[in-house]
């Protein structure tokens, strides 16, 4: 069974292990004092349930790189309808599951926008 996890980007900070609401807000829990807080954030990203070849979790919005004779850099768009069988896989939960060990997470679109180029494609 796939683990359901989320992270959020807000005001230049990546927040891990957050609980999303239906209104673009998250609930954060302070573990030491069990204090719940509700806050609006810039973006919420879901964990795909997959890890790159180094064991790093792959989230929506991550930038992954592949090098199998040909350089490729792609942005993860989890939950999309887009398919791309020519590159060996498709989005929505099983992003290149049979060849995921050839990808590494090199950043994400919020913390590392300089990694994006016009030739990048979404998966």
C-alpha positions in Angstrom: 0.0 0.0 0.0 1.3 3.5 -1.0 2.1 5.9 1.8 0.0 9.1 1.6 2.2 12.1 2.5 2.3 15.8 1.6 4.7 18.7 1.9 4.0 22.4 1.3 5.8 25.5 0.0 5.1 28.7 1.8 7.0 32.0 1.9 10.3 30.5 0.7 10.1 27.6 3.1 9.5 23.9 2.5 7.3 22.3 5.1 7.3 18.6 5.4 4.7 16.1 6.7 1.8 18.5 6.5 -2.0 17.7 6.5 -3.8 19.5 3.6 -7.4 20.8 3.8 -9.8 21.3 0.9 -9.1 25.0 0.7 -5.3 25.2 -0.1 -4.5 25.3 3.6 -2.5 23.0 5.7 -2.6 21.8 9.3 0.7 21.7 11.1 1.3 19.9 14.3 4.0 20.9 16.8 5.1 17.5 18.1 6.4 18.7 21.5 3.2 20.4 22.6 0.6 18.9 20.3 -0.4 22.4 19.1 -2.4 22.4 15.8 -2.2 25.4 13.5 -4.1 26.1 10.3 -2.4 28.2 7.6 -2.8 29.1 3.9 0.2 28.1 1.8 1.5 28.8 -1.7 1.6 25.2 -2.9 0.9 21.7 -1.6 2.7 18.7 -3.1 1.8 15.0 -2.8 4.3 12.1 -2.4 4.1 9.8 -5.4 4.9 6.7 -3.4 8.2 6.2 -5.3 11.8 6.9 -4.5 14.7 7.7 -6.9 17.8 5.5 -7.3 19.3 7.0 -4.2 16.2 6.3 -2.1 15.0 9.9 -2.0 11.2 10.3 -2.0 9.7 11.8 -5.2 7.1 14.5 -4.7 4.9 16.4 -7.1 7.0 19.5 -8.2 10.3 17.6 -7.9 12.8 17.9 -10.8 14.3 14.6 -11.7 17.2 13.8 -14.0 17.9 10.8 -16.1 21.0 9.9 -17.9 20.8 6.7 -20.0 22.9 7.7 -22.9 20.8 10.8 -23.3 20.4 13.6 -20.8 16.8 14.2 -19.6 15.4 16.5 -17.0 11.7 16.3 -16.1 9.2 17.9 -13.6 6.9 15.6 -11.7 3.2 16.4 -12.1 1.5 13.8 -10.0 -2.1 13.0 -10.9 -1.8 14.2 -14.5 -3.6 12.5 -17.4 -0.6 12.9 -19.7 1.1 9.8 -20.9 4.4 9.3 -22.6 5.1 5.7 -23.5 8.1 6.6 -25.7 10.1 7.6 -22.7 9.2 4.4 -20.9 6.4 5.4 -18.5 3.5 7.6 -17.5 2.4 9.8 -14.7 -0.3 9.3 -12.0 1.1 7.2 -9.3 3.4 4.9 -11.3 5.8 7.4 -12.8 8.3 5.3 -14.7 7.9 2.7 -12.0 9.7 0.0 -14.0 12.8 2.3 -14.6 12.6 4.6 -11.6 16.1 3.4 -10.5 17.6 5.4 -13.4 16.3 8.8 -12.0 17.6 11.1 -9.3 15.8 14.0 -7.7 18.0 17.1 -8.2 15.6 19.7 -6.7 12.1 21.1 -7.0 10.4 23.9 -8.9 10.1 26.1 -5.8 13.6 25.9 -4.2 15.5 25.4 -7.5 13.7 27.2 -10.4 17.1 27.8 -12.0 17.2 24.1 -12.9 14.3 24.5 -15.3 14.9 25.1 -18.9 12.5 25.6 -21.9 13.2 22.0 -23.0 12.0 20.5 -19.7 8.9 18.4 -20.0 6.3 17.4 -17.4 5.7 13.9 -16.4 
